[in-house]
Amino acid sequence: MVKIRYTVRFLTAFLKRFKGLIFIGMAVGIAIFVTFKVISPHLLTLKTEKIGITGRHALDTLPDEVTELIGEGLTKINNEGIVEPSIAESWETTDSGRTWIFHIKDDVFWQDGKELRADELDFGFEDAQTETPDDKTIIFKLKEPFSHFPSVVSKPLFKKGLLSTGEWEVKKTTLVGNYFQEMTLVKKNGGKRIIKFYPTEDRSKLAFKLGEVNKLTGLFTSDPFDQWKIAKVTESANEDKVMVLFFNTQSEFFKDKAIRQGLDYAIDKEALGISRAISPISPNSWAYNPQVKQYNFDIDRAKELIGTPPEGLEIRISTPPSLLSVAEKIKTDWEAAGINSSVQVTSTIPEEYQVYLAILDIPKDPDQYIIWHSTQVANNLSHFQNARIDKLLEDGRTTLDVEERKKIYLDFQRFLVEELPAAFLTHPVTYTVERK
């Protein structure tokens, strides 16, 4: 009892003597706690992210993951390929797609703080006249009707250099020739990203190992990081891209549609990836046709269509280094069907080839005129010529009604996949690697 009374008296005396200091200490502690809770999220945003991207990119080829941070277009395109307002709040055509009028929103500002005016917008179109009757209106006059022109002007706009309207402003760039090597972005309310570009996937991976970057995006292979305890690997099927095996339809052996179909049946596509592709249009698109012929793996059907190959025939599969393992699997499948094959690694599209394995970036609009129309010598990798396909692609460009356009592109996919100038294999799996 004596000890308890002593302790109580001691604490009472202590509190009376030092109550001011105790009160101040508690107030300071609460203030520090509240301040930390309020500002800590902002402090975290100041962390510098260092991101590695594979590929050589000039201004007009920067990937969407970069341009969407720094700028906006007159329009934007959602995941289903539908055009929505962005800098422009509305638009219309007055003559069936030859003249397009866009009305710009109020209070749109460049990153230098100045309000955006219509006469500052330079799209660099060679086949279109541009008029700006006032600060909020821009008019495009085309030589021919073009139904999906609103999707064309979804690309980010730049006032000068890389000055645009997005949340992230480009503060510094390093170039080698015309290609970006490094880009520093700063966010308006805090935050910094350094994006580094590497010519090959191997070089990107080396940069991660050396600590040059703490995140890699768009890798086609995850090794060796899937074995690292300090790395987080995220896998996803990229349905905006498709792995395509282009047949040279002007080559004597590949002129026969049955041969091309047989070679497609001989490929075990389920072994190539987790997301099967059946057409050149994304399954997310409003124009996607899920009912096209699918060429599921069937070795007997493949042999039946191919028949007896010419003596001494060897099909050479040309492919970039990143797809070498896929090309090797296709070679094995074809040899099981009785077709001698070989693989040639190339860093560029060869001028002469029999079949070419590549990743195709699927256009956001279903229009694929530049890829498959017989007049498109540079981009028609299969050298494909088909009057029906040409007509469908032409009609798709001049038809304004969405439902009518959809019918056109459903037919386009059905007939293209039947003719099979190229085999559509999978939507490639890509990997994001982050340091834990």
C-alpha positions, 0 to 999 in steps of 0.5 A: 500500500505504501508503494502504491501511495508513493507512486500515485503521489509521484505521478501527480507531482510529475504531471503538475510540474511538467503538464505544459511540456506533456501537452505540447509534446502531445500536440506536436505528435498529433500534428506530425501524424496528421501532416504525414497522413495528408502529405505522404500520398503526395510524397509517394508520387514524387518517386521516379519511375524508370521504365524500359521499352523495347524498340526504336521509336521516332516521334510518329511511332511512339507507342500508345503507352507513351503518347496517351500520357503526354497528349490528346487528340481531337477524338479518342478511341475506346477499347471496342474501337468506338470513337469518342469526344476528347479535345473536340466535343462534337463533329459532323460531316455535311457531304457523306464523309468528304467534309468533316467539321470538329468543334473544340471544347472550351477551356482546353490548355496547352502545357505552357498554360495557354488556351488551345486555338484551332489555328494552332493545330497542324496535322500534316495531312497531304490530302486534306485542306484545313480551315479554321473559321474561329478559335473553336472550329476546325474543318477538314476537306478531303478529296474522297469520302472517308467514313472513319476520319474521326478515328484518324484525328485521335492521335495526340496533338503537339503545339511545338516539339512534344508540348501537348495537353496531357497530364504528363509533360516532356521535360527532357529528351535524348535522341540518337539520330531521329530515334528517342533514347531517353525521355523524362516526363513530369506530372502536373501535381508531382511525379516523374517518369524516365522512359528509356528505349532499347533496340532489342529485348535482350538489351532491355533485359540487361538494363533491368539487370543492371538497375538502369530501369525498375520496370519493363513493359511489352516483353515477349518472353519473361525469362529469366525474371520469372525465376527472380524472387525480387521481380514481379512478372505480369502476363497478359494477352495483347488483343490489339496485336496478332501474330500472323504468318504471311504467305507470299501469294505470288510465289508459285507454291502459295498461289493455290489456296488449298496449299495455304489452308493445308499449312494452316491446319498443320499448325498446332495453334493451341501450343503457341499461346493462351489467346487464339486469333482467328482474324486480323480484327481484335475480338474487342472490336465492334466489327469482330466476326467470331464465326469465320473459319478457324483452321483448328489443328487437323494433321489429316486435313492438312495432308489431304489439302497439301497432297504430295509436295513438289520434290525438293521443296523446302519452305523457309520461314523468315522471322524476327529474333523475338519470334524464333521459338514460334517459328521453330514450332511451326517448322516442327508442325509442318515437317510432321505434315510432310513439308520440309522447312527451315527458319531464317532470322531477319531483323527487317522484312526481307524483300524476297520471302516465302512466308514471313512470321510477324506481329501485326499491330491491329488498327483501332478502326476495322479499316485495313485497306493499307494491309490487304488492298491490291494497290498497297504494294508497300504494306500488302505483305502477302502481295494479295490480290482479290477483287472481292476483298478490294471492293469490301475495303473500298465500301468500308471506307465510304459507308457512314452508317455504323451498322452497314459498316459492320456488315461490310467488315463481317464479310471482309473477315469471312472472305479474307480468312477463306482465301487465307493470304495469311494465317492468324495464329494468336494474340501474343502474350506480353509480360511486364516486369517490375522490381519488388 
